[in-house]
Amino acid sequence: MVRIVIAYIVAIAAGAAWFAWGPETAWLWLDGLIADLIATLVIFGASRLHHNSSFYDAYWSVLPPLLMLAWWVESGTPADEPRAWLVMGVIVLWAVRLTANWVQTFPGLHHEDWRYPMVRERAGRAEAAADLMGIHVFPTLQVFLGMLPVYVVLTRTGRDLGWLDALAVVVGVGAVALELAADIQMHRFIRIRKPGQVMDQGLWAWSRHPNYFGEVSFWVSLAIFGIAADPDAWWVFVGAACIYAMFQLASIPMMEQRSLERRPAYAAVIERVPRFVPRPPRRVRTGT
C-alpha cells in the first residue's frame, strides 16, 4: 500500500506540474486531459515496474475530485458558487466510498485483477500496448468524459439552483448509498459463503450487478448537474453512456462467464435475477 500511495503522489504531482508550469493550450478542458494522461502514464510506469496493473484500480476514484479542484482553481470560478459545491460534495462522497472499498478489498501486490492478465495474453506481442491503452488510458478517457459535465458547471455559471440540481443530488447520493449497501452485503456474504454458493440476497436478489447500476447512476447525476448549468449542453450524457456501454458490453459479460465457469448454480441466478436495473426477481416456472 505504501508503494501505491507513493506512485499516486508522484502521479498527482506530475499532473499538477503540468497545470502550474506546462504550456497552456487554448482550452482549459484540454489542459485537464493532458494532466490526466500524464498522471496515468506515471501509474502505468509503476504498474510495469511491479508487474501488476492493479496499481491503476484506485485511479478511477482518486482522480475526479482532484480534476474538479484543478479546474475550479484554473477557471477562476468564484469560491462561493453553490452548484459547484453541490457537485464537489457528491463527487467526494462517491470517491471516499469507492476508494475505501478498494483499500478494504485489495490484499496486496501479490494480487492482480483477473481480467488484466487476460487482456495482455490476448494481445500477444503487443501486450505492453494493450496494458497501456486497454487497462490504463481507456478507463482514464472514460472517466474524463464523465467529468465533462463538471467542467460545464465550473465554466458556465450564473444560473440559479433549481429542481434539476435537487434531482442530481438525490440521484448522486442515492447511487452512493446503493453501492455502499451492495458492498456491505457482498462483504458479509464472502465471509460466510460455502463453496459454489452464489450471491442472490439483498440488493443482489434484485440485480445481478447493483454496484454497476449505482456507478452509472452516479455519472448520470453529474450529467444532470451539467444540464442544470447549461440546458443546451445535451452532450454531457456522453460520459455516462460510455461507462454504461463498457459495463454492458465488456465488464458484465466477462464477469458472468467467469461466474458460470466457477459456480454452475449461477445459471439459475441469471434466469431469475434481472441483469442490471434493480427490480423484483422473476418467478421461475417449475414443471409439474
GIZI-V108427 format. One record per backbone hydrogen bond with DSSP energy under -0.5 kcal/mol. NH is the residue of the N-H (numbers start at 1). CO is the residue of the C=O. If there is no record, write none. Layout:
BEGIN
nh/co
NH/CO
NH/CO
END
This chain:
BEGIN
nh/co
5/1
6/2
7/3
8/4
9/5
10/6
11/7
12/8
13/9
14/10
15/11
16/12
17/13
18/14
19/15
20/16
21/17
22/17
22/18
31/27
32/28
33/29
34/30
35/31
36/32
37/33
38/34
39/35
40/36
41/37
42/38
43/39
44/40
45/41
46/42
47/43
48/44
49/45
50/46
51/47
51/48
52/47
55/52
56/53
57/54
59/56
60/56
60/57
61/58
62/58
63/59
66/62
66/63
67/63
68/64
69/65
70/66
71/67
72/68
73/69
74/70
75/71
76/72
76/73
77/72
81/78
82/80
85/81
86/82
87/83
88/84
89/85
90/86
91/87
92/88
93/89
94/90
95/91
96/92
97/93
98/94
99/95
100/96
101/97
102/98
103/99
104/100
105/101
106/102
107/105
111/108
116/113
117/113
118/114
119/115
120/116
121/117
122/118
123/119
124/120
124/121
126/123
127/124
130/126
131/127
132/128
133/129
134/130
135/130
135/131
136/131
136/132
137/132
138/133
140/136
141/137
142/138
143/139
144/140
145/141
146/142
147/143
148/144
148/145
150/147
151/147
152/148
153/149
154/150
155/151
156/152
166/162
167/163
168/164
169/165
170/166
171/167
172/168
173/169
174/170
175/171
176/172
177/173
178/174
179/175
180/176
181/177
182/178
183/179
184/180
185/181
186/182
187/183
188/184
189/185
190/186
191/187
192/188
192/189
193/189
197/194
200/198
204/201
205/202
206/203
207/203
208/274
210/207
213/209
214/210
215/211
216/212
217/213
218/214
219/215
220/216
221/217
222/218
223/219
224/220
225/221
226/222
227/223
228/224
229/225
230/226
233/230
234/232
236/233
237/234
238/235
239/145
241/237
242/238
243/239
244/240
245/241
246/242
247/243
248/244
249/245
250/246
251/246
252/247
254/250
255/251
256/252
257/253
258/254
259/255
260/256
261/257
262/258
263/259
266/263
267/264
268/265
269/265
270/266
271/267
272/268
273/269
279/206
282/272
284/282
285/283
END
